[in-house]
Amino acid sequence: MNQLLHAPHSRPQRHARLGWLALCLLLCAVACQGAATTPTVTPAAATVPATSVAITAPTETPPCPPPGSSHLLAFSADGAVLAYGYQESTRSRLYLLDMAAARAGTVGALRLVADDGWAFSWDVAEDRLVYAGTSGRTLNLLNANGEAAGEIDIGWQHAFPAWSPTGDQVALIHTDRRRDEAGLAASGLMLLTPDGDSDPLMRFSLRQLATLRGDAAGTARDIFNSGPAWSPDGRDLAVVAADGLYWLAAAGGDPVRLTGEDICAQQPAWSPSGQRIAFLSAPLNAGIDAGWGLQTTQPDGSGQVTLVSNQTLHLRQFAWSPDGAHIAFIAAAAPAEAALYLIKVDGDSLTALSAPVTGAAVAAAWLPDGSAIAVLVGNTLGLIDLGSAGWSRLGTLPQP
């Protein structure tokens, strides 16, 4: 009796247990199958804007040779004043030389006008110059006689100011070394009005040009190794980054790289006609002992010509002649042998210009009329007349 009474209840319980077991097995199978077919999702890699060229450089050696020169020599537009700035280690100096007084042998023709900066630029419109203070936060203005004409507190680190040929703008490099979340530097090219307006007319973030890279010690170094260069009409700029030479319009827009990915560039300078840009060049990853050669290019990147190979001479600094037919440059096969050379832009001839003083040539600048070249040899400033090849001593700089 008891068996007849329990039999009907035991069958449904077994069925229920079997049903629950089957359901669990089914759910498990579905879950396992879903897990097997679901793709693995990984975070997307950080993207670089289309106008950026990000380079991962080897950390064993710097990708480009050291800067060719930390010496700058340039005349005022009328040739009446010669300015010389230099930086060595933590020391920087800026001198002005009154040419008329120097030719007359007047004591005091050469004067130290600043000990807090060296990279300067002449304002051709008003015969004054601007230089970046060593604090990196101010732009300092000097009249041609060396008197202070004003100081602009920009509020952020900067270097290599360059006054436009029209005198209404100053381009400079923003050297803030901080990085964003993607590891790209916040540095870039700034364009300011010379009255100290803190709102930039244009800014190129470093992420639009290139990235900071490590040197042999693994420390970050700024991508810019020389300042921007204006076209003669003031409409365009040439600037160098870690991965080469760029052209950009002063009115704004995307920068255009003019050199290949395997070229380091430094010290861009436009020809007086604006038809070509000269720059120091070296193969990328050539090593710290490699030197700089001299190349020219059209502003659109075409027609690139190597005037001096870095395998022949190691260039440090150069300057266009006022008529654009020649380039004077400082170069050496060995550091103690640096000398002044003159080359035709068409590459037909290379001439060494000698000065009757002992020492290595350091910097050179053309007189605005093209008749002579000022050159610093050792600590002696002099003038080489291109017609007579005569030498005129202008002054002697104090030993550092």
Salt bridges, closest charged atoms under 4 A:
ASP123 OD2 - ARG128 NE 3.09
GLU126 OE1 - ARG128 NE 3.75
ASP176 OD2 - ARG178 NH2 2.42
ASP180 OD2 - ARG207 NH2 2.45
ASP243 OD2 - ARG257 NH1 3.02
GLU261 OE2 - ARG257 NH2 3.40
